[in-house]
Amino acid sequence: MININYKSLLQMLLALFIGTCGSVLFIYLHLPLPWLLGSIFATTIAMRFEKIPIISPKTFSPPARILIGLTIGSAFTPEILDYIGVYFFSLLLVIPFTILTIVLGTYYYHKLLKYDIKTSYLGSMPGGVIEMVIIGEEIKANITKITLMQSSRLFFVVISIPLIIQYGFDIDISGNKLITTPILEINLFEFFILLILGYIGAIVAKRYKVTAALLIGPMIISIFVHSTGLITTIVPDEFLKFVQVVFGTIIGFTFKGVELKTIVKTLFSTFGHFIILIILCTLFVLISYYLFNFPIVSTLLAFGPGGQSEINLIAILVGANLPYITLHHIVRLFIVMNIAPIIAKKFKD
């Protein structure tokens, strides 16, 4: 028998409602990525008022990740084989990019800000927030600080990239635009089958401890059924807008329960690391762009050091090359997940 905490569910739904209100406000103001950034904005403000009965809607995160995985998979078409050379050599650049990010980030936090080496190392990792916290507990690092450092990085990246795309590249991503096909125009039976397959893919991937299982498992299933033509239906527009509100609301809860002074201090210190990330990202984006002449926005998102789900979501919204971007983030996450535990063992007391 399933035990449902209706009070918690209502508090999550209220949080999502507040996030949606922020999205509507951003649509009205014609700001970029309103469903994502608007919900971040509204929730960030709302969670500072402790009397509002809201909690982070993390329960909605797994199905949201499954939907993103299914959407990414539907973009893997036979035509991507034409770019296999670009993909391969561009993916090689991810290795030095990831290593430099970790080394320079660790140096910044440890040498300049005087954080302990364990916290500096895990806080500088470009991805895997939960995994870094788990490793931090094992080596007795400051897991609270690691969480704040990682969350701040994600916050800066998710906020800045849409602004860069909108105002730097003059690509209009404001307003309530269609992302994919509306739900009334899709084959609902096929979509239901796709959801079941995605759920199965997530369970199998998680059982075999695949990195980012909730996203990668459904993505592999989606690649197979879409590339073979077994299913042609994609995740409808309304679902992807809901996914944006879910992630935006969760990000807005990042600093809930943390003193404002600590938040400001963390954001200020992490901003220095963010500047390092911007410089590194710009360098590798330019190298990749001039070497392979691949679309600049897709290249930016491929090397953008944000969360895999969040970056891929932005890629879906701006119509970037999903296979190219996804593969880069899988490689980066694979490197991080393998490097982090090995070196972290040397820090054990």
Long-range contacts (C-beta under 8 A, 24 or more apart in sequence): 8-55, 8-59, 9-59, 10-53, 11-53, 11-54, 11-55, 12-54, 12-55, 12-56, 12-57, 12-59, 12-60, 13-57, 14-52, 14-53, 14-54, 15-43, 15-46, 15-54, 15-55, 15-56, 15-57, 15-249, 15-253, 16-57, 16-60, 16-245, 16-246, 16-249, 18-42, 18-43, 18-46, 18-52, 18-54, 18-249, 19-43, 19-245, 19-248, 19-249, 19-252, 20-245, 22-248, 23-241, 23-244, 23-245, 23-248, 26-174, 27-174, 27-175, 27-176, 30-174, 30-175, 31-174, 32-162, 32-163, 32-165, 32-166, 32-167, 32-173, 32-174, 33-162, 33-166, 33-173, 33-174, 33-244, 33-314, 33-317, 34-174, 34-175, 34-176, 35-176, 35-241, 35-244, 35-245, 35-248, 36-158, 36-162, 36-244, 36-245, 36-247, 36-248, 36-313, 36-314, 36-317, 37-158, 37-159, 37-162, 37-248, 38-248, 39-244, 39-245, 39-247, 39-248, 39-249, 39-252, 40-155, 40-158, 40-159, 40-248, 40-249, 40-251, 40-252, 41-252, 42-252, 43-248, 43-249, 43-251, 43-252, 43-253, 44-252, 44-255, 46-252, 47-252, 47-253, 47-255, 47-256, 48-260, 55-253, 56-249, 56-250, 56-253, 56-256, 57-246, 57-249, 57-250, 58-250, 60-246, 61-246, 61-247, 61-250, 62-202, 62-214, 64-242, 64-243, 64-246, 64-247, 64-309, 65-202, 65-212, 65-214, 65-215, 65-218, 65-309, 66-195, 66-198, 66-199, 66-201, 66-202, 66-214, 66-215, 66-218, 67-198, 67-218, 67-235, 67-239, 67-240, 67-243, 68-215, 68-243, 68-309, 68-312, 68-313, 68-316, 69-198, 69-201, 69-202, 69-214, 69-215, 69-216, 69-217, 69-218, 69-219, 69-222, 70-194, 70-195, 70-198, 70-218, 70-219, 70-221, 70-222, 70-234, 70-235, 71-180, 71-222, 71-234, 71-235, 71-240, 71-316, 71-322, 72-215, 72-219, 72-222, 72-312, 72-316, 72-322, 72-323, 72-326, 73-218, 73-219, 73-220, 73-221, 73-222, 73-223, 73-224, 73-225, 73-226, 74-222, 74-226, 74-234, 74-235, 75-321, 75-322, 75-323, 76-222, 76-223, 76-226, 76-227, 76-322, 76-323, 77-226, 77-227, 78-227, 80-323, 80-324, 83-294, 83-324, 86-292, 86-294, 86-324, 87-323, 87-324, 87-327, 89-291, 89-292, 90-288, 90-291, 90-292, 90-294, 90-299, 90-302, 90-324, 90-328, 91-327, 91-328, 91-331, 93-284, 93-287, 93-288, 93-303, 94-303, 94-328, 94-331, 94-332, 94-335, 95-331, 95-335, 96-284, 97-280, 97-281, 97-284, 97-303, 97-332, 98-126, 98-332, 98-335, 98-336, 98-339, 99-335, 99-339, 100-280, 101-126, 101-276, 101-277, 101-280, 101-305, 102-126, 102-336, 102-339, 104-276, 104-280, 105-273, 105-276, 105-277, 108-272, 108-273, 108-276, 109-149, 109-269, 109-273, 112-272, 113-269, 113-272, 115-142, 115-145, 116-141, 116-142, 117-347, 118-142, 118-344, 118-347, 119-145, 119-146, 119-149, 121-343, 121-344, 121-347, 122-146, 122-340, 122-344, 123-149, 123-150, 124-149, 124-273, 125-150, 125-336, 125-340, 126-153, 126-277, 126-305, 126-332, 126-336, 127-305, 127-307, 127-308, 127-329, 127-332, 127-333, 127-336, 128-333, 128-336, 128-337, 128-340, 129-154, 129-307, 131-337, 131-340, 132-340, 135-340, 135-341, 135-344, 138-344, 138-348, 139-344, 139-345, 139-347, 139-348, 139-349, 140-348, 140-349, 141-347, 145-266, 148-255, 148-258, 148-262, 148-263, 148-266, 148-270, 149-266, 149-269, 149-270, 149-273, 151-254, 151-255, 152-254, 152-266, 152-267, 152-270, 152-271, 152-274, 153-270, 153-273, 153-274, 153-277, 153-305, 153-306, 154-251, 154-254, 154-306, 154-307, 154-310, 155-251, 155-254, 155-267, 156-270, 156-271, 156-274, 157-274, 157-277, 157-304, 157-305, 157-306, 157-307, 157-310, 157-311, 158-251, 158-306, 158-307, 158-310, 158-314, 161-300, 161-301, 161-304, 161-306, 161-311, 161-314, 162-314, 164-300, 165-297, 165-300, 165-314, 165-318, 169-296, 169-297, 171-297, 171-318, 173-317, 173-318, 178-237, 179-237, 179-240, 179-241, 179-316, 179-317, 180-234, 180-235, 180-236, 180-237, 180-240, 181-234, 181-236, 181-237, 182-236, 182-237, 182-238, 183-236, 183-237, 183-238, 183-239, 186-233, 186-234, 186-236, 187-232, 187-233, 190-231, 190-232, 190-233, 191-233, 191-235, 191-236, 193-231, 194-222, 194-225, 194-231, 194-233, 194-235, 197-221, 197-222, 197-225, 198-222, 211-330, 211-333, 211-334, 211-337, 212-308, 212-309, 212-330, 212-333, 215-308, 215-309, 215-312, 216-330, 219-326, 240-313, 240-316, 240-317, 243-313, 244-313, 244-317, 247-309, 247-310, 247-313, 251-310, 277-305, 281-305, 294-321, 294-324, 295-320, 295-321, 298-324, 298-325, 301-325, 302-328, 302-329, 303-328, 305-332, 308-333
